[in-house]
């Protein structure tokens, strides 16, 4: 097992990465002294594949458990599902020291973390991410939230997990589309912080899409190091350091919202958002045509979308103005000034954003 610590004083926690390490889960949790009963939030597919091995590992270390299923859709990040889960948790929590386990991808992680942050004014939770996107990104850092119809992640809190437990062997059942979505977030880390990771992805992306565990373990470890270091220095985005993790997300979230969270996965939308951000960077002369070409070539080779369909320019622009990364009427973008380098720019002329978007629609 490989371990990376997110250093946040009393809220510090470990990211554990490895292959076939589920049998060690109970022992890792035991050290934390966070309770004796696990309330596991998951979806039906993940439950079918992995719940038995998780509950067995917990039982071996003396933990009891309850499983709560939520639908496998972005719409599970809603007030209605949040309320239903909390009511169920309260019923199962009698005379127990309960902690929460998020067993699933980004939706399960976001919802579970938010439940943990508000139930009894905060209970411990553990992330066991089962998608590549969650292992490289969303399970780390304590961003928890649910969506409103007006926009994504509008109700949430920074609430750190007690442990992130990433077993890359849990990724073996992922479909190609889910692997591509996770790969998009790994590409993001390469562009914003790690030239060598980007070069690795250019060379080995096919191994990742073929479930080669060595390649998967490498990118999960490397992405975890980058995110852990950024979060350790700027937990709540108060210093501008953590903001760079939003590269590709400003327009990516808008594309998701404009298409009703149905057409594109989060990773696919981020891939499109990165292309928009790189092209805006080029238009503003922060970076070269060569980098834009290289980023698009990797995104395209990985099978991620490079064109936007199923929505209009106006719908994307309207959705972007409801995003938290806009400050009043001022937009804010993370742009690239070269591979591994970023620049946060506010108030980019709307004309430029619209022109770049127009060139990608259709």
ABEGO torsion letter per residue (X at the ends): XBBBBBBAEAABBBBBBBBGAAAAAAAAAAAAGAEABBBBBBBAAAAAAAAAAAAAAAAAAGBBBBBBBBBBBAAABBAAAAAAAAAAAAAAABGBBBBBBBBEBAAAAAAAAAAAAABGGEBBBBBBBABAAAAAAAABGGBBBBBBAAEBGABBBBBBBABBBBBAAAAAABBAAAAAAAAAAAAAAAAAABAAAAAAAAAAAAAAAAGBAAAAAAAAAAAAAAAAAAAAABAAGAAGAAAAAABGAAAAAAAAAAAGGAABBAAAAAAAAAAAAAAAAAAAGABBAAAAAAAAAAAAAAGBBABBBGBBAAAAAAAAAABAABBEABBBBBBBAEBGBBBBBBGBBAAAAAAAAAAABX
